């Protein structure tokens, strides 16, 4: 085993919470799609952003990777081609992982942590799109701009819901 991962441990509590939020990351998008709200509101991002505030960095990062893959296998959403699921794995691991680092390790305010995590994950998203889109012989500027703009309602929803949900969960579970 690589020495860099030798001392990585994840508490049982983190595994349970991460598993619940992974399940929410599969169920919530299904519900959004059933009522026609689909990907515009980034429904998988809601529980993944929230889990970052509640668990350690390794658990948050892993949840960000596992959830889109699990959902893609179980529900077909997000698709593997075009490579939405792999791109979401990277973006959501950055979202959850950075939220965990900013809030739990650096002790930043929940709002600053969330906005910082969103900005960082969206920057990574744009970078990946700029790498992937030309490989599919598509115009990178137009598609990248459209992808970023189409996510704005979901970002607003994240900022509106995640801090309140996290604070409620923290109070109920006595974090």
N, C-alpha and C positions, 0 to 999 in steps of 0.2 A: 504494500500500500504506500502511496505517495506520502512523504513526511508532512506535507502541508495540510493534509486532511487527517492526520493522526490524532489530533486533539479535538476534533470537531465532534461535539455531542449535542444531541437535541433532547430536551426534557420530554417526558411522557405527556405533560400538560400541553406542550407546544405541538406534539404530534396529533393529539386529539383535536385541539383547536384548528390546526392547519387542515386536518381531514374534514372537519365540518365546513370550513370555508371553501375547500376544494369542491365539496359536494354542492355548496351554494353556487359556486362558479360554473357548475354544469346546469343546475336547475333554474337559476334566475334568467340566463339567456333563453332557455326554452320558453319560460313564461313571457318574456318580452317579445319573442317572436310570435307566440300564439296571439297576442293582442296587437300585432302589427308594428311594434316599436323597434324591433330588430337591432341592427348593429349601430344605428345612429347614436344610441344612448350608451354604448359600450357596456352592456350589462355584465359581462364577465369581469370587467375592471373593478366594479364596486366591491365584491367580496375580497378580491385579491388586494386591492388597496387597503381595505380594512384589516386584513390579516397581518399586514406589515406592522401595524401598530400594536398588535397583541402577542406576537411571538418573536423569538430570537431571529437574527439575521439568517442563519442557515435554514431554518424552517420556513421563513418567509420567502427566501430566494427559491427554495425547492418547490414551494407551493405555486409560485409564479411560473415555473417550468412545467410542472406536472399537470396543472389544471387544464391548459389548452390542449395538451396531448391527450389526456384522458377524455375530455369532452369530444375531441375530434374522432377518437376511436369509438366512443359510445354513441354519439349523436350525429356525427358527420359535420358538426359545427365546432370550431372553424375548419374550413377545408385544408387538406394538405396541399392541394394544387388548385388554384394558384397558392403559393406557399404562405398562406395566412397563418396557419397553426404554428409553423416554426418561427415566424416573425413575432407572433404574439408570445411565444415562449420566452424569447429574449426580452421583449418589452415589458411583459408582466413580471418577470424575475427582477428586472431593474426597478420597476414600480414598487413591488413589495419589499425587496431587499433594501432599497434606499429609504423607504418610509421607516423600516425597522431601525436602520442605522441612525437616521436623523432624530427620530423620536425616542427610541429606547437607549441608544448608546450616547448620542451627543446631547440628549435632553432638550431638543428644540421644541418649541410650541407646536401643537398639533396642526395648526393651520399652515405654518411655515414649512413644517415637515411634509405635509401633503402637497402643497404647491411645489415645493422643491422636487419631490419625488415625481410629480406629474411632468414638470418641465424636463427633468433628466430623462425620464422614460420616453417622452415624445421626441426629444433630441436623438435618442438612440433609434427610435422608430423611423425618423426621417433619414438618418444615416443608412439604415438597412434598406429602406426603399430606394434610396439613390444608388445603392449597390445592386439590388435585385431587379428593379424595373428594366434597366437597359439589357439585362440578360434575356428578357422576354420580348425584346424588340418593341418596347412601348416608350412613349415620350415621358421621360422622368419628371420634368417640371410640372406639367399639368396634373399628372396622377398624384404626385407627392403633395401638391397644393390641395387638391381635392380631398385626399385622404386626411390631411391635417384639419382642414376646415370642417369636414363632415364629423369629426370627433368632438367638436366644440360643445354640442349639447350634452354629450356624455361627461365631458370634463366639468361642466357646470353642475350636472347631477352629482358627480363625485364630491365636489367641493361642498355642495349643499347637504348631502346625506352622510358621508363617511365620518366626519368628526363627531356628529351627534350619535351615530350608531356606536362608534368606538367608546365614547364617554359613557354611554348607557351600559355597554357590555362591561367596561372596567368597573363601574359601580356595582353591577349585579354579581360579578365574579370576584369582587374584592381584590383587584390587581394591586 
